[in-house]
C-alpha cells in the first residue's frame, strides 16, 4: 500500500501544468511519476520484465486504457451508450460526492466514486480497476506461491496503478473539475484545451516541463492521508455498492472537502487537486 500511495503522490505533484490526452500526455506523466518513485528505491525495477512487458509499460498501459470507450469499442460509441470509462472522470469539489459527477450531455458518477467502486465498474461491463482491487492484486502478488501467479498479479497491480494515476491526473484539468463533457474537444471536432494539447504535446510536455523538471522546485502536497474521510462533512456515498459506504482516505488527494465547506478555492497544498 505504501508503494501505491507513493506513486500516486508523485503523480499528484507532477501534473499541475499539463494538458491531457490518452495516447501521449497521460502515459508520459505516468511514466515520469512512476520512474521518479521507483528509481529512488530500485533503479532496475522499471526495466523488470513481467509477462513480456517492462514494468513501466504495464503502468503506462493502464493510464492509457482508463480512457477506453466501450468494452471493447471506441470512445464515441462508449459515449453514446453511456458506458465509456471517461464519463466517470469528473468531480466537482463544490458539490456532494453523490452529485459531483458529470450531468450535462451524458451522466457519470464522480471520479472519486468511480475509483473506489469496483461493483459499479463491473456493472458497466468493465473489469474492476478500483483502488481496493489494486490493493488486492498487490497483496496476491506478495503472497502468491508460484512464479506464474506472481507475474499475473504483479502485472495487474502495476496496470491498476496506471488506471488510478490517470484519474488523479484528470483532477488537474479544468474541464474535469466542472460539468463539462468536452467530448467534441477530445475528438478534435472543436479546438479546445485537449485538441490544443494534442497538437502541442511534444513542446509542452517533453521540452518545456519534463526536460526542465530538475530546474524548478515541484511543490510537495501536504494532504493528510491518515485522516479518514469520515471526518469530512459529507461521507456517505449514496447509491453505490454496500461495501463502499465512504471513500478511502486516498480520495483526499483529489478532494479534502474544504472547498465544499467554504465555496472558496485556495492555493493551499493541504487540499485535494480538484480544489
C-alpha positions as CSV (number, residue, x, y, z in Angstrom):
1,X,0.0,0.0,0.0
2,X,2.9,2.4,0.8
3,X,4.2,1.9,-2.8
4,X,0.8,2.6,-4.3
5,X,0.3,5.8,-2.3
6,X,3.9,6.9,-3.0
7,X,3.4,6.7,-6.8
8,X,0.0,8.5,-6.6
9,X,1.6,11.3,-4.6
10,X,4.2,11.7,-7.3
11,X,1.5,11.7,-9.9
12,X,-0.2,14.5,-8.0
13,X,2.8,16.8,-7.8
14,X,3.8,16.4,-11.5
15,X,0.5,17.1,-13.2
16,X,-0.1,20.7,-12.2
17,X,0.8,22.4,-15.5
18,X,-0.1,19.7,-18.1
19,X,-3.0,19.3,-20.5
20,X,-4.3,15.8,-21.3
21,X,-4.9,13.1,-23.8
22,X,-4.9,9.4,-23.5
23,X,-2.3,8.4,-26.2
24,X,0.5,10.8,-25.2
25,X,0.0,13.0,-22.2
26,X,-1.4,10.5,-19.6
27,X,1.3,7.8,-20.4
28,X,4.1,10.4,-20.3
29,X,3.1,11.9,-17.0
30,X,2.5,8.4,-15.6
31,X,6.0,7.2,-16.8
32,X,7.7,10.2,-15.3
33,X,5.9,9.9,-11.9
34,X,6.5,6.1,-11.7
35,X,10.1,6.3,-12.7
36,X,10.8,9.1,-10.2
37,X,9.3,7.0,-7.4
38,X,10.7,3.6,-8.3
39,X,14.2,4.7,-9.4
40,X,14.7,6.2,-5.9
41,X,14.1,2.7,-4.5
42,X,15.5,0.4,-7.2
43,X,16.9,1.8,-10.4
44,X,16.3,-1.5,-12.2
45,X,12.7,-2.0,-11.3
46,X,11.1,-0.1,-14.2
47,X,13.0,-2.3,-16.6
48,X,11.9,-5.5,-14.9
49,X,10.2,-7.9,-17.4
50,X,6.7,-9.0,-16.3
51,X,4.8,-11.3,-18.7
52,X,6.7,-10.0,-21.7
53,X,6.5,-6.3,-20.9
54,X,8.6,-3.9,-18.9
55,X,7.1,-2.8,-15.6
56,X,6.9,0.8,-16.9
57,X,4.8,-0.3,-19.9
58,X,2.2,-2.1,-17.7
59,X,1.7,1.2,-15.7
60,X,1.6,3.3,-18.8
61,X,-0.9,0.9,-20.5
62,X,-3.3,1.2,-17.5
63,X,-3.0,5.0,-17.7
64,X,-3.9,4.9,-21.4
65,X,-6.7,2.4,-21.2
66,X,-8.6,4.3,-18.5
67,X,-9.9,6.5,-21.4
68,X,-11.3,3.5,-23.3
69,X,-14.8,3.8,-24.8
70,X,-16.9,0.7,-24.6
71,X,-15.7,-2.8,-23.9
72,X,-14.2,-3.3,-26.4
73,X,-15.5,-0.5,-28.6
74,X,-14.4,3.1,-29.3
75,X,-14.8,6.3,-27.4
76,X,-17.7,7.7,-29.4
77,X,-19.8,4.6,-29.1
78,X,-19.0,4.4,-25.5
79,X,-20.1,8.0,-25.0
80,X,-23.4,7.4,-26.9
81,X,-24.1,4.2,-24.9
82,X,-23.2,5.8,-21.6
83,X,-20.5,3.1,-20.9
84,X,-17.3,5.0,-21.7
85,X,-15.0,5.0,-18.7
86,X,-14.2,8.6,-19.3
87,X,-17.8,9.7,-18.4
88,X,-16.7,9.0,-14.8
89,X,-13.6,11.1,-14.9
90,X,-15.2,14.3,-13.5
91,X,-15.5,15.6,-10.0
92,X,-16.9,19.0,-8.9
93,X,-15.4,19.7,-5.5
94,X,-18.2,22.2,-4.6
95,X,-20.9,19.5,-4.8
96,X,-21.7,16.4,-2.6
97,X,-20.0,13.3,-3.7
98,X,-23.2,11.7,-4.8
99,X,-23.9,14.7,-7.2
100,X,-20.3,15.6,-8.1
101,X,-20.2,13.6,-11.4
102,X,-21.0,14.6,-15.0
103,X,-24.6,15.6,-15.8
104,X,-24.5,17.9,-18.9
105,X,-24.6,15.9,-22.2
106,X,-24.2,12.5,-20.5
107,X,-24.2,11.3,-16.9
108,X,-21.4,9.7,-14.9
109,X,-20.5,9.3,-11.3
110,X,-17.8,11.2,-9.5
111,X,-14.2,10.2,-10.4
112,X,-13.7,9.6,-6.7
113,X,-16.6,7.2,-6.5
114,X,-15.5,5.6,-9.8
115,X,-12.0,5.0,-8.5
116,X,-13.4,3.1,-5.4
117,X,-16.5,1.3,-6.5
118,X,-15.5,-1.8,-8.3
119,X,-19.0,-3.2,-8.4
120,X,-20.1,-0.1,-10.4
121,X,-17.3,-0.6,-12.9
122,X,-18.3,-4.2,-13.3
123,X,-21.9,-3.2,-13.9
124,X,-20.8,-1.1,-16.9
125,X,-19.2,-4.1,-18.5
126,X,-15.6,-3.3,-17.4
127,X,-13.1,-5.1,-15.3
128,X,-12.7,-3.8,-11.7
129,X,-9.7,-1.4,-11.5
130,X,-10.7,0.2,-8.2
131,X,-8.2,1.2,-5.6
132,X,-9.4,-1.6,-3.4
133,X,-8.9,-4.2,-6.1
134,X,-5.5,-2.9,-7.0
135,X,-4.5,-3.4,-3.3
136,X,-5.9,-7.0,-3.6
137,X,-3.7,-7.6,-6.7
138,X,-0.7,-6.3,-4.8
139,X,-1.4,-8.5,-1.8
140,X,-1.8,-11.5,-4.0
141,X,1.5,-10.7,-5.7
142,X,3.3,-10.6,-2.4
143,X,1.7,-13.9,-1.2
144,X,1.5,-16.0,-4.4
145,X,3.1,-19.4,-4.1
146,X,4.3,-19.8,-7.7
147,X,6.1,-17.7,-10.3
148,X,3.3,-17.6,-12.9
149,X,0.7,-16.4,-10.3
150,X,3.2,-13.8,-9.0
151,X,3.7,-12.5,-12.6
152,X,0.0,-12.2,-13.2
153,X,-0.7,-10.3,-10.0
154,X,2.3,-8.1,-10.5
155,X,1.1,-7.1,-14.0
156,X,-2.4,-6.5,-12.6
157,X,-1.3,-4.2,-9.8
158,X,1.1,-2.3,-12.0
159,X,-1.5,-1.7,-14.6
160,X,-4.1,-0.9,-11.9
161,X,-1.8,1.9,-10.7
162,X,-1.8,3.4,-14.1
163,X,-5.6,3.4,-14.2
164,X,-5.7,5.2,-10.9
165,X,-3.0,7.7,-11.8
166,X,-5.0,8.7,-14.9
167,X,-8.0,9.6,-12.7
168,X,-5.8,11.7,-10.4
169,X,-4.2,13.5,-13.4
170,X,-7.6,14.4,-14.7
171,X,-8.2,16.4,-11.5
172,X,-5.7,19.0,-12.6
173,X,-7.5,19.5,-16.0
174,X,-10.1,22.4,-15.6
175,X,-12.8,20.6,-17.7
176,X,-12.7,17.6,-15.3
177,X,-13.5,19.6,-12.2
178,X,-16.7,21.2,-13.5
179,X,-19.6,20.0,-15.5
180,X,-18.1,19.9,-19.0
181,X,-18.2,16.7,-21.1
182,X,-15.8,18.2,-23.7
183,X,-16.3,15.1,-25.9
184,X,-16.1,17.3,-29.1
185,X,-12.9,18.8,-27.9
186,X,-11.4,15.4,-27.1
187,X,-12.4,14.2,-30.6
188,X,-10.8,17.3,-32.1
189,X,-14.2,18.5,-33.5
190,X,-13.6,21.8,-31.8
191,X,-10.3,23.5,-30.9
192,X,-10.5,23.3,-27.1
193,X,-7.9,22.6,-24.5
194,X,-7.4,18.9,-25.2
195,X,-7.2,19.4,-29.0
196,X,-4.6,22.1,-28.5
197,X,-2.7,19.8,-26.2
198,X,-2.6,17.1,-28.8
199,X,-1.2,19.5,-31.4
200,X,1.4,20.9,-29.0
201,X,2.2,17.8,-27.0
202,X,5.9,17.4,-27.6
203,X,6.6,21.1,-27.0
204,X,4.5,21.2,-23.8
205,X,5.4,18.0,-22.1
206,X,8.9,17.0,-23.1
207,X,10.6,20.3,-23.9
208,X,9.0,22.8,-21.5
209,X,8.2,20.6,-18.5
210,X,9.7,17.1,-18.2
211,X,13.1,18.0,-19.6
212,X,13.4,21.0,-17.3
213,X,11.8,19.4,-14.2
214,X,15.1,19.4,-12.3
215,X,15.4,23.2,-12.8
216,X,12.2,24.1,-10.9
217,X,11.0,23.0,-7.5
218,X,7.9,20.8,-7.5
219,X,5.7,21.6,-4.6
220,X,5.1,18.7,-2.3
221,X,1.4,18.1,-1.3
222,X,0.6,18.0,2.3
223,X,-2.7,16.1,2.1
224,X,-3.3,14.1,5.3
225,X,-3.8,10.5,4.2
226,X,-4.0,9.4,7.8
227,X,-7.2,11.3,8.4
228,X,-10.2,9.2,7.3
229,X,-12.8,10.7,5.0
230,X,-15.3,10.1,7.8
231,X,-14.1,13.3,9.3
232,X,-15.2,15.3,6.3
233,X,-18.7,17.0,6.2
234,X,-20.2,14.5,3.7
235,X,-19.0,10.9,4.0
236,X,-21.7,8.5,2.8
237,X,-21.6,7.7,-1.0
238,X,-25.3,7.3,-1.6
239,X,-26.3,4.9,-4.3
240,X,-23.2,2.8,-4.5
241,X,-22.5,-0.8,-3.6
242,X,-23.0,-1.6,0.1
243,X,-19.3,-2.4,0.7
244,X,-18.3,1.2,-0.3
245,X,-20.0,3.4,2.3
246,X,-17.3,6.0,2.5
247,X,-14.2,6.6,0.4
248,X,-10.7,5.6,1.4
249,X,-8.5,8.4,2.7
250,X,-6.7,8.2,-0.6
251,X,-9.6,10.2,-2.0
252,X,-8.1,13.3,-0.2
253,X,-5.6,13.5,-3.0
254,X,-8.5,14.7,-5.2
255,X,-10.8,16.3,-2.6
256,X,-10.4,17.1,1.1
257,X,-13.9,18.7,1.1
258,X,-12.5,22.1,2.1
259,X,-13.9,23.7,-1.0
260,X,-17.3,22.0,-0.3
261,X,-17.3,23.7,3.2
262,X,-16.2,27.2,2.2
263,X,-17.0,27.5,-1.5
264,X,-13.7,29.4,-1.7
265,X,-10.7,27.6,-3.5
266,X,-7.2,28.4,-2.3
267,X,-3.6,27.7,-3.1
268,X,-3.2,25.5,-0.1
269,X,-1.2,22.3,-0.6
270,X,-3.3,20.7,2.1
271,X,-6.3,20.5,-0.3
272,X,-7.0,17.9,-3.0
273,X,-6.0,18.6,-6.6
274,X,-9.6,19.2,-7.8
275,X,-9.9,22.0,-5.2
